[in-house]
Amino acid sequence: MITSESKKILFYACSGGSNTGQIANDAPRELNRLGKGKMGCTMGLWTNLPNVVAAAQDGVCVAIDGCASACALKALASQGIEPALHVLATELGIAKSGDPNQMLPEQIDKVVAAVLEQLSVTDVQVSKE
């Protein structure tokens, strides 16, 4: 069981050029709006920005990817960080297309719901900060 009373939940998302990449990118914004955590900088992990890497190392990381390429997961792994959760849009029944504009609000909601469900199962709590 994962608990985090003192650590922030950070969402690291794919933002690829497909519909599923954009769905994965929009889900953390909604989770942030709901007060469930903050969006981390996935590119900052890839480019080894010290403050971004330190934040990820100090937080509870959630990787949200659009497809099996798992870019957010790989960005965390590039810094030796294993996320507490990994959600994949295509594993939720969302078909990938090459059109980043071919996404529906209910698909974003589906990814958000999957993250929230997994957070509740693992008993991860948002920091009071």
C-alpha positions in Angstrom: 0.0 0.0 0.0 1.3 3.4 -1.0 0.7 6.4 1.3 1.9 9.9 1.1 0.9 12.4 3.7 4.0 14.7 3.1 4.7 14.2 -0.6 3.0 15.9 -3.5 1.4 13.8 -6.3 2.9 14.8 -9.6 1.4 13.8 -12.9 3.8 13.2 -15.8 2.1 12.9 -19.2 2.7 12.1 -22.8 1.9 14.9 -25.1 2.4 13.2 -28.4 1.1 14.0 -31.8 -1.8 11.5 -31.7 -5.2 11.7 -30.2 -4.2 9.4 -27.3 -1.1 11.6 -26.6 -3.3 14.6 -26.3 -5.8 12.8 -24.1 -2.9 11.8 -21.8 -1.8 15.4 -21.8 -5.2 16.8 -21.0 -6.0 14.4 -18.2 -3.5 15.8 -15.7 -4.8 19.3 -16.2 -8.2 18.1 -15.2 -6.7 16.2 -12.2 -4.9 19.4 -11.2 -8.2 21.3 -11.5 -9.8 18.8 -9.2 -7.1 19.3 -6.6 -5.7 15.8 -7.0 -2.1 16.8 -7.7 0.1 18.9 -9.8 1.4 18.4 -13.4 5.1 17.7 -13.6 7.3 18.6 -16.5 7.9 15.4 -18.6 10.3 17.2 -20.9 12.3 18.5 -17.9 12.9 14.9 -17.0 14.2 14.1 -20.5 16.5 17.2 -20.5 17.7 16.6 -16.9 16.6 19.9 -15.4 17.8 19.7 -11.8 14.7 21.3 -10.2 12.3 19.1 -12.2 14.3 15.9 -11.4 14.4 16.9 -7.7 10.7 17.5 -7.6 10.0 14.1 -9.2 12.4 12.3 -6.8 10.6 14.0 -3.8 7.0 13.4 -5.1 4.7 10.5 -5.7 4.8 10.2 -9.5 2.0 9.1 -11.8 2.8 8.4 -15.4 -0.1 9.0 -17.9 0.7 7.7 -21.4 -1.4 7.6 -24.6 0.0 4.4 -26.1 2.4 1.6 -25.6 5.4 3.8 -26.5 5.0 4.9 -22.9 7.0 8.2 -23.2 6.1 9.5 -19.7 7.1 6.2 -18.1 10.4 6.3 -20.0 11.0 9.9 -19.0 10.7 8.9 -15.4 12.9 5.9 -15.9 15.5 8.1 -17.5 16.0 9.5 -14.0 15.7 6.2 -12.2 12.2 6.9 -11.0 9.5 4.3 -10.9 6.0 5.8 -10.8 3.5 4.8 -8.1 1.0 4.4 -11.0 1.0 4.1 -14.7 -2.1 4.7 -16.8 -2.2 3.9 -20.5 -5.1 5.4 -22.6 -5.0 2.6 -25.2 -5.5 0.0 -22.4 -8.7 1.8 -21.5 -10.2 1.0 -24.9 -9.3 4.3 -26.5 -8.1 3.7 -30.1 -5.0 5.6 -31.2 -5.2 7.7 -34.4 -2.6 9.9 -36.0 -4.9 12.9 -35.6 -4.3 14.9 -32.3 -7.6 16.6 -32.8 -9.6 13.4 -32.8 -10.4 13.2 -29.1 -13.6 13.5 -27.1 -14.1 15.0 -23.6 -15.5 11.6 -22.4 -12.1 10.0 -23.4 -10.3 12.5 -21.1 -12.8 11.7 -18.4 -12.1 8.0 -18.8 -8.4 8.5 -18.2 -9.1 10.8 -15.3 -11.4 8.2 -13.7 -8.9 5.5 -14.2 -6.2 7.5 -12.4 -8.6 8.4 -9.6 -9.6 4.8 -9.2 -6.0 3.6 -9.1 -5.1 6.3 -6.6 -7.9 5.2 -4.3 -6.9 1.6 -4.6 -3.3 2.4 -3.7 -4.3 4.8 -0.9 -2.2 7.6 -2.2 -3.2 10.9 -0.5 -2.6 14.4 -1.8 -0.2 16.5 0.4 -1.8 19.2 2.4 0.7 21.7 1.0 
